[in-house]
Amino acid sequence: MALMQWWGWLILIAAVVAVGVGVLLVVQARRRTGGVIIADPDHPADDPDGEGRR
């Protein structure tokens, strides 16, 4: 039983760390793009060829 509890704690800690890393990545992406994660083809930064939507 002790081994199962040990694995359970390990899995729980790994899940919490994974969620924390995911949240940090989303926050960094939002900070880097000014709060916009989804690319907007009409925005100059997301439209390198300058053609906008097709």
C-alpha positions in Angstrom: 0.0 0.0 0.0 2.8 2.4 0.8 4.2 2.0 -2.8 0.8 2.9 -4.3 0.6 6.0 -2.1 4.1 7.0 -3.2 3.2 6.7 -6.9 0.0 8.6 -6.3 1.9 11.5 -4.7 4.4 11.4 -7.5 1.7 11.5 -10.2 -0.1 14.3 -8.3 3.0 16.4 -8.1 3.8 15.8 -11.8 0.3 16.9 -12.7 0.6 20.1 -10.7 4.0 20.9 -12.2 2.6 20.3 -15.7 -0.3 22.6 -15.1 2.0 25.2 -13.7 4.3 25.1 -16.7 1.3 25.3 -19.0 0.0 28.4 -17.3 3.4 30.0 -17.3 3.7 29.3 -21.1 0.3 30.9 -21.7 1.1 33.9 -19.6 4.4 34.4 -21.4 2.7 34.0 -24.8 0.1 36.6 -23.9 2.7 39.0 -22.6 4.9 38.6 -25.7 2.0 39.2 -28.1 0.2 42.0 -26.1 -2.6 39.7 -25.0 -3.5 38.2 -28.4 -2.6 34.5 -28.8 -4.7 33.8 -31.9 -3.1 35.2 -35.1 -5.1 37.9 -36.9 -4.4 38.0 -40.6 -5.5 41.7 -40.8 -2.9 42.7 -38.2 0.4 43.8 -39.7 2.4 41.6 -37.2 0.5 38.5 -38.3 0.5 39.4 -42.0 4.1 39.4 -43.3 3.2 39.6 -47.0 0.8 42.5 -46.5 -2.2 40.9 -48.3 -4.6 40.5 -45.4 -7.4 38.0 -45.6 -7.9 36.1 -48.8 
